Amino acid sequence: MDWIVTGLTLGFVGSIHCVGMCGPLALMLPGKDAARWRFLGERLLYNLGRTVTYTALGGVFGALGLVVALAGYQQWLSVIIGGVLLLAAFVPWMQQYLGRLEQLTAGTLKRVVRWIQHLYRRGGSASMLAIGVLNGLLPCGLVYAAVATAVTAGTVAGSAVFMASFGLGTIPAMFAVALAGGLMSVTWRTRLQKLIPVALAVLGILLILRGLSLGVFLSPDLREALFTPGVCRFLPLVDPV
């Protein structure tokens, strides 16, 4: 439950960043002359497509996180990533460094954009869903922060649920942009953008507390949670002692 709430919160607060980065794509979605319910349905499919990609990324990186957890490094990973998010929230040079991560993956951007442009010309419900799926692969610092957090969940399901919640949290703002691009003024977008460092800081603190594994609320015993029967029934050779 805590991963769901955390994912929804990060997605909702961070969706202001999404509006700035992916808002133009949402505004140019095809089918503007379609019937009202089809227009709404296609934009919903677009946003669900993004969420599908985020969920899949959560599953992939959740598997990596599970390996890390079984190796005994989950606590350290949680503390380190939490510290990085705290730095990213308040230290300018760290923000610039993390911004460069988007540029490292920019090489894939042209190919993805070509596919998206092809789907724009085709139009239709299937294309809208596919556009959303591809949109989820575009370079985005906020998504990278979410994926890094998902790795610390320690289970594939937990990571996937977190990323799915993150995606769902971004839908209200992105859906609003797709419906009415001028719904939010530049002034309000700038003001809300200031909440993103706060969200990253809170997330960083939560990850550090989780990594400390104090066995209390917000800081559960990760080792005990990892070796519960529900998690390790497919790992009979693992001995928690």
C-alpha positions in Angstrom: 0.0 0.0 0.0 2.8 2.4 0.8 4.3 1.9 -2.7 1.0 2.7 -4.3 0.6 6.0 -2.3 4.2 7.0 -2.9 3.9 6.3 -6.6 0.6 8.2 -7.0 2.1 11.2 -5.0 5.3 11.3 -7.1 3.3 11.0 -10.3 0.8 13.6 -9.4 3.3 16.2 -8.2 5.8 15.4 -10.9 3.2 15.6 -13.7 3.8 19.3 -13.9 7.2 18.3 -15.3 5.4 15.9 -17.7 3.2 18.8 -18.9 6.3 20.8 -19.8 8.2 17.9 -21.5 5.4 15.9 -23.1 2.6 18.5 -23.2 3.3 19.3 -26.9 2.9 15.7 -27.9 -0.4 15.5 -26.0 -1.7 18.7 -27.6 -0.9 17.4 -31.1 -2.7 14.0 -30.7 -4.8 13.1 -33.8 -8.5 12.7 -33.8 -9.5 16.2 -32.7 -12.5 16.2 -35.0 -13.8 12.8 -33.7 -17.0 12.4 -31.8 -16.8 13.5 -28.1 -16.7 10.0 -26.5 -14.2 8.7 -29.0 -12.1 11.8 -28.5 -12.1 11.3 -24.7 -11.5 7.5 -25.1 -8.5 7.9 -27.4 -6.8 10.4 -25.0 -7.5 8.0 -22.1 -5.9 5.2 -24.2 -2.9 7.4 -24.8 -2.4 7.9 -21.1 -2.9 4.3 -20.3 -0.3 3.4 -22.9 2.3 5.5 -21.0 1.3 3.7 -17.8 1.7 0.3 -19.4 5.3 1.3 -20.4 6.0 2.5 -16.8 4.6 -0.7 -15.4 6.8 -2.8 -17.7 9.9 -0.8 -16.7 9.0 -1.4 -13.1 8.9 -5.1 -13.7 12.2 -5.1 -15.5 14.0 -3.0 -12.9 12.1 -4.8 -10.1 13.8 -8.0 -11.2 17.2 -6.2 -10.9 16.1 -5.0 -7.5 15.2 -8.5 -6.4 18.7 -9.7 -7.3 20.2 -6.8 -5.3 17.9 -7.7 -2.3 18.9 -11.3 -2.4 22.5 -10.4 -2.5 22.0 -8.4 0.7 22.5 -4.9 -0.7 18.9 -3.7 -0.7 19.4 -1.5 2.4 22.5 0.2 1.0 20.8 0.7 -2.4 17.8 2.3 -0.8 20.0 4.7 1.3 22.2 5.6 -1.7 19.3 6.3 -4.1 17.5 8.3 -1.3 20.7 10.4 -0.9 20.9 11.0 -4.6 17.3 12.2 -4.7 17.9 14.5 -1.8 20.9 16.0 -3.7 18.9 16.2 -6.9 16.2 18.2 -5.0 18.4 20.9 -3.6 21.9 20.9 -5.1 22.1 22.7 -8.5 25.1 20.9 -9.9 23.5 17.6 -9.1 20.4 18.7 -11.0 22.5 19.5 -14.0 24.3 16.2 -13.8 21.0 14.2 -13.7 19.8 16.4 -16.5 22.6 15.0 -18.6 21.2 11.5 -18.2 18.3 12.5 -20.5 20.9 13.5 -23.1 22.6 10.1 -22.9 19.5 8.4 -24.1 18.6 11.1 -26.6 20.0 8.9 -29.3 16.9 6.7 -29.2 14.7 9.8 -29.3 14.8 10.3 -33.1 13.8 6.7 -33.8 10.9 6.8 -31.3 9.7 10.1 -32.6 9.7 8.7 -36.2 7.4 5.9 -35.0 5.2 8.3 -33.2 4.9 10.5 -36.2 3.9 7.5 -38.3 1.2 6.6 -35.7 0.0 10.3 -35.7 -0.7 10.0 -39.4 -2.5 6.7 -39.0 -4.8 7.8 -36.1 -7.3 5.5 -34.5 -7.6 3.9 -31.0 -4.8 1.4 -31.5 -2.4 4.1 -32.7 -3.3 6.3 -29.7 -2.5 3.4 -27.3 0.8 2.8 -29.2 1.7 6.5 -29.1 1.3 6.4 -25.3 3.5 3.2 -25.0 6.2 4.9 -27.1 5.9 8.2 -25.2 6.8 6.3 -22.0 10.2 5.4 -23.6 11.2 9.0 -24.2 14.0 10.4 -22.1 12.7 11.9 -18.9 14.6 12.7 -15.6 11.4 12.2 -13.6 10.9 8.7 -15.0 14.5 7.9 -14.2 14.0 9.0 -10.6 10.9 6.8 -10.4 12.7 3.8 -11.9 15.6 4.2 -9.5 13.0 4.2 -6.6 11.3 1.1 -8.0 14.5 -0.8 -7.8 14.5 -0.5 -4.1 11.2 -2.2 -3.7 12.9 -5.6 -3.5 10.2 -7.4 -5.4 9.1 -7.5 -9.0 5.5 -7.0 -8.0 6.3 -4.1 -5.7 8.3 -2.3 -8.4 5.7 -2.8 -11.0 2.9 -1.6 -8.7 4.9 1.5 -7.8 5.6 2.4 -11.5 1.9 1.7 -12.4 0.9 4.1 -9.6 3.4 6.6 -10.8 1.9 6.5 -14.3 -1.7 6.8 -13.0 -0.6 9.8 -10.9 0.5 11.6 -14.0 -2.8 11.0 -15.9 -4.9 13.9 -14.5 -2.6 16.7 -15.6 -1.7 15.0 -18.9 -5.4 14.3 -19.6 -6.2 17.9 -18.9 -3.5 19.1 -21.3 -4.8 16.8 -24.0 -8.3 18.2 -23.5 -7.4 21.9 -23.1 -3.9 23.1 -23.6 -4.5 26.5 -22.1 -6.1 25.1 -18.9 -3.1 26.0 -16.8 -1.3 29.3 -17.1 2.4 29.6 -17.4 2.5 31.3 -14.0 0.8 28.4 -12.2 2.9 25.8 -14.0 6.0 27.7 -12.8 4.7 27.7 -9.2 3.8 24.1 -9.2 7.1 23.1 -10.8 8.7 24.2 -7.5 6.9 21.4 -5.8 9.0 18.8 -7.7 12.1 19.2 -5.5 9.9 18.9 -2.4 8.5 15.6 -3.8 12.0 14.3 -4.6 13.2 15.3 -1.1 10.3 13.5 0.6 10.9 10.5 -1.5 14.6 10.6 -0.7 13.9 10.7 3.0 11.5 7.8 2.8 14.0 5.7 0.9 16.7 6.5 3.5 14.4 5.5 6.3 13.5 2.4 4.5 17.1 1.5 4.0 17.9 2.0 7.7 15.5 -1.0 8.3 14.6 0.1 11.8 11.6 -2.3 12.0 9.1 0.6 12.6 6.5 2.5 10.6 8.1 3.9 7.3 11.2 1.8 8.1 10.2 -1.9 7.9 12.6 -4.7 8.5 13.6 -5.4 4.9 15.3 -8.7 5.6 12.2 -10.0 7.4 10.0 -8.8 4.6 12.2 -10.3 1.9 12.1 -13.8 3.4 8.4 -14.1 4.1 6.8 -17.2 2.6 4.9 -15.2 0.0 8.2 -13.8 -1.5 10.5 -16.8 -1.3 8.2 -19.7 -2.1 9.9 -19.8 -5.5 13.4 -19.7 -3.9 13.5 -22.9 -1.8 17.3 -22.9 -1.6 17.4 -19.5 0.1 18.1 -19.8 3.8 17.3 -16.5 5.6 19.4 -17.6 8.6 
